[in-house]
Amino acid sequence: MQTLDELEPLAEELAVQGLLKVSAGKPEVRRKRELPRTQVGGYAIVYGRSGAQNDEVVREADGDDIWLHVRRGPGGHVIIRTGGKPDEVPAEVIEAAASHAAALCRQRNQDLVEIAYTLVKHVRKPRGMPPGFVRYTNFKTIAVPPRRLENT
């Protein structure tokens, strides 16, 4: 079950795209929301739950951070903040972040989900594409069971 706070970014995105009516009344002041994040093994994990959040996650990441996403399908973008040292990130941290990416996709009910991961510098958003859509290269894959990480 998702909380109202988790659904709010999705409602905003649908309103911007004209797919959800916004009630007339006092205009709401848009405040920048903090992206969902957690910690694993001393590494910050930042992720998005909507197309707009996914765009923001990638935009705010450094080129040497690790980006993870479900292979061949829609889902949340997950970033491991590497502090410029992606080669030092332990396999357990990548696996935990991949499991979280698996929990943010439509295949979350499967036993194993294939997750692609690469450095952020290999992730590009083509012009004119909808929020959250990216193309990526130089990736590896890992099959993991879906498991959500706790927010901090």
N, C-alpha and C positions, 0 to 999 in steps of 0.2 A: 504494500500500500504506500502510495506517495503522499507526502505532506503537502499542504497548501503552499509552503515556501518553495518546494521542489517544482510545483506546477506553474508558479508565477512567471518564470522566464519563458516558458512555452506559451503562455497566454499572451505575453507581450510580443513575442515573435509572430504569433498568428494575427494579432491586431495590426502590426506593421505591414504584414502581407495582405491585409484586407480580408482575412478569412474569419475574423472574430470581431463582432461589433463591440465597440467601447461605449459604455453608457454615458449619456450626456450629463453634465454636471460640472463640478469643479475639476479643472484639469489637474492631473496628478503630476507632481514634480518627479521627473525621472532621476533617480539617484543611482550611482554606479554600485552595483552589487558586488560583493566579494565572491570570487569564484570558489566552488567547493574544493576543499583540499584536505589532505591527511598526511601522515608521516609513516614511512616504513623503513626500518633499519637506518634511521638518521637522514633519509632522503625525503624531500617534500614531493608529494604527488598532487598535481592539480588536474582537474578534469571538468568537462562540460556535459550538461544534460540536454542541451538544446542546440540547434544550429548556430544561434547567435553566441551562445557560450562557447561552443566549439571553435568558432572563429576567433573569439577573444583569447582562448587558451593558447592557440597557435600563435597569434599575433604577439602575445606577451612573452612567449618562450624564447630562450636563447638558442642559437644555431646548434650548439653542442648538447642541448637537452634531448632526452629520448622521448619520441612520440609513439604512442601505441593506439591501435584501432582494430576493430573486428575486420577480418579479411572478407571481402565481397559482401558488403551489406552496410546498412545504416547503424550508427551507434555513437557513443560518446568518445570524444578525443581525450586521451590520458597522456599527461606529460610527467616525466621524472626529471626534476631539477638536478642536474649533474654537477653544477659549479665548475663547468668547463672541463670536467674529467669523466667523460662517458665510459672510458675503458675500465674505470675503477668501480663502476656500479656492480654490486654482486648479483649473481644470477637469481638469488632468492628475491631481491627487490624487483627485478624485471618480471619474474613469475607472479609476484603478488599484484603488481600493477596490471599485468596482462589479465589476471583473473578478474580484476575490477573492471577492465575494459569489456571483458566477456559478460559481466553482469549488467553492463549498460547497453547491451544490444538485444535484438529480437531473438537471437538464438540462446538466450540465457537459460532456457529450460533443457538444453542438451547436456550430456555428460561432459563433453569436451568441445571447446570452441577454438577455432583457429584465429590467432591474433597476429597481425603484422606489426613490426616495430622497426624504426629507423631514427636517424638523427633529424631534428626539426629542420635543419638546413636542406633536407631532401624532400620536404613537404611544401607543395605550392597550391595556392587557390587560383584556378583559372578565372579570368575575367568573366563577369556576367553570370556566374554560377550561383545557385542558391546558398543560403547560410549553411556552413558546416561542410560543404563539398570541397574536397581537396584531391590532388593527385600526389602520389609519392613514389620514390625510386629507392634503390639500394637498400632494400628491406630484408629482414629475416622473419621467419614465422615461428610461432610456438603454439602448441595446443594445450589448453588449460581448462580446468573446471571453473565455471562462473562463481565468483565469490566477491561480495561487496566488502570494501574496506570501510572502517569507521571514520567519520568526519572528525576533524579536530577544530 
